[in-house]
């Protein structure tokens, strides 16, 4: 690596950078700095120095990769191996789909890597991330027995918090509800090895799911909800369940296996009913206890409220309503309306499992919103279960922006 451009930073950033925060915002860098995306730079801040990758667009100008030395193939491979070992407990069970690399959470900002069976799916969410691929692909191949590596490359967005962007790669081209910002389509290409079959089947806690890694729309799973789905299984026995924003029905499958009396899956996405039916058939579950409704979930909940159609358990896992600070308040309003409607569809003593996948709404703000929704629905709420992100979505303590997932289960009196 030739001599790198050097960037001096305001001294007030030293403590944060020394703690290991991986981002440098553009407003902390001289406006005269002009570099192409993907350029490696050396950063100086008081007595601290580090090395990062420049992004020419968006509010995050530099993502920091190392303090000791300029990044190289050995550094990338070491971090890939470290992340692989962290996920070892998942591989010991019957789980063949999980997140191998979680960007900043695994000290490799700007990229995520998901495992689906013998295939790895790389997703990028920053300008210049292509600079890492020549080191990353050999590191993946050397660490795991893979048959193919796929790249899903979407143009970087001007967002201040991109920690949850990798989750969107599992929802490419799905039709959004009117309240949901559209997700730009990703370009898919094979970087190495064989291309995955369109009918690839992966497993999660002895349940099987079809995953189309190349078709662009339905990879089949939101990997960050694996443990939450398993929890839903434990509370579903004998219940009538409504699964909103069901996608391909993963929560519904766990509810059915847990003994739910009847499950309604709802999502506006075209073709998702077929995918859910395929997954139910793959697992030999009773399809007569399942119904798929293709409709906007807000409108459906409003209709159910007016018809006084009630359930014992309602699951809410909507797409992100906020991708930047400017949309945070609108997102909270949308979450409040959604959860209020859901609470009105619960029988006395029923359970609401509510999730949020945006880092723009903190866990505390999310629970404040739930309290407001409870008051509007005139329901007394008790939190009985609360989680964040699972093992394969780690969050460094110095990087609170990486904490995006909230999952709260409440009893409604």
C-alpha positions in Angstrom: 0.0 0.0 0.0 1.6 3.3 -1.1 1.8 6.4 1.1 -1.7 7.2 2.2 -3.5 10.6 2.3 -3.5 12.0 5.9 -6.5 13.6 7.5 -6.4 15.6 10.7 -9.4 15.5 12.9 -10.7 17.8 15.7 -9.1 16.9 19.0 -12.6 16.5 20.7 -13.0 13.2 18.7 -9.9 11.6 20.3 -11.7 9.9 23.2 -14.4 8.4 21.1 -11.9 7.2 18.5 -9.6 5.8 21.1 -12.6 3.8 22.5 -13.0 2.3 19.0 -15.9 4.1 17.5 -15.7 3.2 13.8 -17.1 6.3 12.1 -15.9 9.8 11.2 -18.6 12.1 10.0 -18.1 14.4 7.1 -18.8 17.5 9.0 -15.6 16.8 11.1 -13.4 16.9 8.0 -12.2 19.9 6.1 -14.4 20.7 3.1 -11.4 20.9 0.9 -10.7 17.1 1.2 -11.5 15.4 -2.1 -10.9 11.7 -2.5 -12.6 8.9 -4.5 -14.7 6.4 -2.7 -12.5 3.4 -1.7 -9.4 5.4 -1.0 -7.5 4.3 2.2 -6.6 7.2 4.5 -4.5 7.7 7.6 -6.3 9.6 10.4 -4.7 11.7 13.1 -6.4 13.1 16.2 -4.2 14.4 18.9 -2.0 11.5 19.9 -4.3 9.0 18.2 -3.9 7.6 14.7 -5.8 5.1 12.7 -6.6 3.8 9.1 -9.9 4.0 7.4 -11.8 3.7 4.1 -13.1 6.9 2.5 -16.6 7.2 1.3 -17.2 10.2 -1.0 -20.9 10.4 -0.4 -23.2 10.4 2.6 -22.7 11.8 6.1 -20.1 9.1 7.1 -16.8 10.1 5.4 -14.5 7.5 6.9 -15.0 4.1 8.4 -12.1 3.1 10.7 -10.5 -0.4 10.3 -7.3 -0.4 12.3 -5.1 1.7 14.6 -1.9 -0.3 14.4 -1.3 -0.7 10.7 -2.9 -0.2 7.3 -5.4 -2.9 6.5 -4.2 -5.8 4.5 -5.3 -9.4 3.5 -4.0 -10.8 6.8 -6.0 -8.4 8.9 -9.2 -9.1 7.0 -8.6 -12.9 7.2 -8.0 -12.7 11.0 -11.3 -10.8 11.5 -13.2 -13.2 9.3 -11.8 -16.1 11.3 -12.7 -14.4 14.6 -16.2 -13.8 13.5 -16.5 -17.5 12.3 -15.5 -18.7 15.8 -18.0 -16.5 17.5 -20.8 -18.2 15.6 -19.6 -21.7 16.5 -22.5 -22.3 18.9 -25.0 -21.7 16.0 -23.3 -24.3 13.8 -23.5 -26.9 16.7 -27.3 -26.9 16.4 -29.4 -27.5 13.3 -29.0 -23.9 12.0 -27.5 -23.4 8.5 -28.5 -19.7 8.0 -27.0 -16.9 10.0 -25.0 -13.7 9.7 -21.3 -14.4 9.5 -20.1 -10.8 9.4 -22.0 -7.9 10.9 -20.0 -4.9 9.6 -19.0 -2.6 12.4 -20.0 -5.3 15.0 -17.2 -7.5 13.7 -14.7 -4.7 13.0 -15.3 -4.8 9.2 -17.4 -1.7 8.6 -19.4 -1.3 5.4 -20.1 -5.0 4.7 -22.2 -7.9 5.9 -21.9 -11.6 5.1 -24.7 -14.1 5.5 -24.4 -17.9 5.4 -27.1 -19.9 3.7 -26.0 -23.5 3.8 -22.9 -23.8 1.6 -23.2 -20.3 0.2 -22.1 -16.9 1.5 -23.9 -13.7 0.6 -21.9 -10.5 0.8 -23.8 -7.2 1.0 -22.2 -3.7 0.9 -23.6 -0.5 2.2 -20.9 2.1 1.6 -19.2 3.6 -1.3 -15.8 2.0 -1.9 -16.6 -1.3 -0.2 -15.4 -3.0 -3.4 -11.8 -2.3 -2.2 -12.3 -5.1 0.4 -13.6 -7.8 -1.9 -10.1 -9.0 -3.2 -9.2 -9.7 0.4 -12.6 -10.8 1.7 -13.4 -13.5 -0.8 -10.2 -15.5 -0.3 -10.6 -15.1 3.5 -14.2 -16.6 3.3 -13.0 -19.4 1.2 -10.1 -20.2 3.5 -12.3 -20.2 6.6 -15.4 -22.2 5.6 -16.3 -25.0 3.3 -18.3 -23.0 0.7 -19.6 -23.8 -2.7 -20.2 -20.3 -3.8 -20.0 -16.6 -2.8 -22.6 -14.1 -4.0 -22.5 -10.3 -3.9 -25.6 -8.2 -3.4 -24.4 -4.7 -4.1 -26.8 -1.8 -3.6 -25.7 1.9 -3.9 -24.9 3.4 -0.5 -27.6 5.6 1.0 -27.2 8.9 2.6 -28.1 7.7 6.0 -26.5 8.5 9.3 -27.1 5.0 10.8 -26.4 2.1 8.4 -26.0 -0.6 11.0 -29.3 -2.2 10.1 -29.0 -1.8 6.3 -27.8 -5.4 5.9 -31.1 -6.6 7.1 -32.8 -5.0 4.0 -30.8 -7.4 1.8 -33.3 -10.0 2.9 -36.2 -8.0 1.6 -35.1 -7.0 -1.9 -37.9 -5.8 -4.2 -40.6 -6.9 -1.8 -43.6 -4.5 -2.3 -43.6 -2.0 0.6 -46.7 -0.7 2.4 -47.6 2.9 1.8 -46.0 3.8 5.1 -42.7 2.1 4.3 -39.8 3.7 2.4 -39.0 1.8 -0.7 -35.9 -0.4 -0.7 -33.7 0.1 -3.8 -33.1 -3.1 -5.7 -29.7 -4.8 -5.3 -27.6 -6.1 -8.1 -26.7 -9.8 -7.6 -23.5 -11.4 -9.0 -21.5 -14.5 -8.4 -18.0 -13.7 -7.1 -16.7 -17.2 -6.8 -17.8 -20.8 -7.2 -21.2 -22.1 -8.2 -24.3 -20.1 -8.2 -26.8 -21.2 -5.5 -30.0 -23.0 -6.7 -33.2 -21.1 -6.7 -34.8 -23.7 -4.4 -32.0 -23.8 -1.8 -33.3 -25.0 1.5 -31.8 -24.0 4.9 -32.6 -25.0 8.4 -33.1 -23.2 11.7 -33.8 -25.1 14.9 -35.1 -28.1 12.9 -37.4 -26.0 10.7 -36.7 -25.8 7.0 -37.0 -22.7 4.8 -36.6 -22.2 1.1 -34.2 -19.4 0.2 -33.8 -17.9 -3.2 -30.5 -16.1 -3.1 -30.4 -15.1 -6.8 -34.0 -14.3 -7.6 -33.8 -10.9 -5.9 -37.0 -11.0 -3.8 -37.3 -13.8 -1.3 -34.3 -15.1 0.5 -36.7 -16.4 3.0 -35.5 -15.3 6.5 -34.8 -12.3 8.6 -31.8 -13.8 10.3 -31.8 -11.4 13.3 -35.2 -12.8 14.6 -34.0 -16.4 14.9 -34.2 -16.5 18.7 -37.4 -14.4 18.8 -39.1 -16.9 16.5 -38.1 -19.7 18.9 -39.6 -17.8 21.8 -42.8 -17.3 19.9 -43.0 -21.1 19.6 -43.0 -21.4 23.4 -46.0 -19.1 23.9 -48.3 -20.2 21.0 -49.9 -23.3 22.2 -53.7 -23.2 21.8 -53.7 -19.6 20.6 -55.2 -17.8 17.7 -52.2 -15.9 16.2 -52.0 -12.9 13.9 -48.6 -12.5 12.2 -48.4 -9.0 10.6 -45.7 -8.2 8.0 -45.2 -12.0 7.8 -43.0 -12.0 4.8 -42.5 -15.7 4.0 -44.1 -16.8 7.2 -41.1 -17.6 9.5 -42.8 -16.5 12.7 -46.0 -18.4 11.6 -44.1 -21.6 11.2 -42.8 -21.5 14.7 -46.3 -20.6 16.0 -47.7 -23.6 14.2 -45.1 -25.9 15.5 -45.7 -24.6 19.0 -49.3 -25.7 18.8 -51.2 -22.6 17.8 -54.9 -23.3 17.1 -54.9 -21.1 14.0 -52.4 -18.6 12.4 -53.2 -15.7 10.1 -50.2 -14.4 8.2 -50.5 -11.0 6.6 -48.3 -9.1 4.2 -48.8 -6.8 1.2 -46.0 -8.4 -0.8 -46.9 -10.2 -4.0 -46.1 -13.9 -4.1 -45.3 -14.2 -0.4 -48.4 -16.3 0.2 -46.9 -19.0 -2.1 -43.5 -18.8 -0.3 -45.2 -19.2 3.1 -47.2 -22.2 1.8 -44.0 -23.8 0.5 -42.3 -23.4 3.8 -45.3 -24.9 5.6 -45.3 -27.9 3.3 -41.5 -28.3 3.7 -42.0 -28.9 7.4 -45.1 -31.1 7.2 -47.1 -28.6 9.2 -50.9 -28.5 9.1 -51.9 -26.0 6.4 -55.5 -26.1 7.5 -54.5 -24.1 10.6 -52.9 -21.4 8.5 -54.3 -18.6 6.4 -52.4 -15.9 4.4 -53.9 -12.5 3.8 -52.3 -10.3 1.1 -53.1 -6.8 2.3 -51.6 -3.7 3.9 -51.3 -4.5 7.6 -52.4 -1.1 8.7 -55.6 -1.3 6.7 -56.2 -4.9 7.8 -55.8 -4.1 11.5 -58.1 -1.2 11.1 -60.7 -3.5 9.6 -60.3 -6.1 12.3 -60.7 -3.5 14.9 -64.0 -2.3 13.4 -65.2 -5.9 13.1 -64.0 -6.7 16.6 -62.0 -9.7 15.4 -59.8 -10.7 18.3 -56.6 -12.8 18.7 -54.7 -14.3 21.5 -51.3 -13.3 20.1 -50.4 -10.6 17.6 -46.9 -10.3 16.1 -45.6 -7.1 14.6 -42.3 -7.0 12.7 -42.7 -4.0 10.3 -40.0 -2.8 8.0 -37.9 0.2 9.2 -40.0 3.4 9.3 -36.9 5.6 9.7 -33.6 5.7 7.9 -32.4 9.0 9.2 -32.9 11.4 12.1 -35.3 13.5 10.0 -37.8 10.6 9.8 -37.6 9.6 13.4 -40.7 11.4 14.6 -42.8 10.2 11.7 -41.6 6.7 12.5 -42.6 6.9 16.1 -46.1 8.0 15.0 -46.3 5.1 12.6 -45.2 2.6 15.3 -47.7 4.1 17.8 -50.6 3.8 15.4 -49.6 0.3 14.4 -49.3 -0.9 18.0 -52.5 0.8 19.1 -54.4 -1.0 16.3 -52.8 -4.3 17.2 -53.7 -3.9 20.9 -57.3 -3.3 20.0 -57.3 -6.7 18.2 -56.2 -8.6 21.4 -58.4 -10.5 23.7 -58.1 -9.7 27.4 -54.9 -11.3 28.6 -53.6 -11.5 25.1 -50.0 -11.1 24.0 -48.4 -8.5 21.7 -45.0 -9.3 20.3 -43.7 -6.0 18.9 -40.4 -5.4 17.0 -38.6 -2.5 15.5 -35.6 -2.7 13.2 -34.4 0.9 13.0 -31.5 2.3 15.1 -33.1 5.7 14.9 -35.6 4.6 17.6 -33.8 3.6 20.8 -35.0 0.8 23.1 -36.1 3.4 25.6 -38.0 5.4 23.0 -39.6 2.2 21.7 -40.9 1.3 25.1 -42.1 4.9 25.6 -44.0 4.5 22.3 -45.6 1.2 23.5 -46.7 3.0 26.7 -48.5 5.6 24.6 -50.1 2.9 22.4 -51.3 1.1 25.5 -52.9 4.3 26.8 -54.6 5.0 23.5 -55.9 1.5 23.3 -56.9 1.6 27.0 -55.0 -1.5 27.8 -52.8 -2.3 30.8 -49.5 -3.6 29.6 -46.9 -5.8 31.2 -43.6 -6.6 29.6 -42.9 -10.3 30.0 -40.0 -10.6 27.5 -37.5 -8.2 25.9 -34.5 -8.9 23.7 -32.1 -7.1 21.4 -29.9 -8.7 18.8 -28.7 -12.3 18.8 -25.2 -13.8 18.8 -24.5 -13.2 15.1 -25.4 -9.5 15.3 -22.9 -8.3 18.0 -22.8 -4.7 19.1 -19.6 -3.1 20.5 -20.3 -1.0 23.6 -18.6 2.0 22.0 -20.9 1.8 19.0 -24.5 2.3 20.2 -25.6 3.0 16.6 -25.2 -0.8 16.0 -28.0 -1.6 18.4 -31.0 -1.5 16.1 -33.3 -4.5 16.9 -35.9 -4.3 19.6 -38.3 -7.1 20.4 -40.8 -6.7 23.3 -43.5 -9.2 24.3 -46.3 -7.8 26.5 -49.5 -9.0 28.1 -52.4 -6.7 27.6 -55.0 -6.6 30.4 
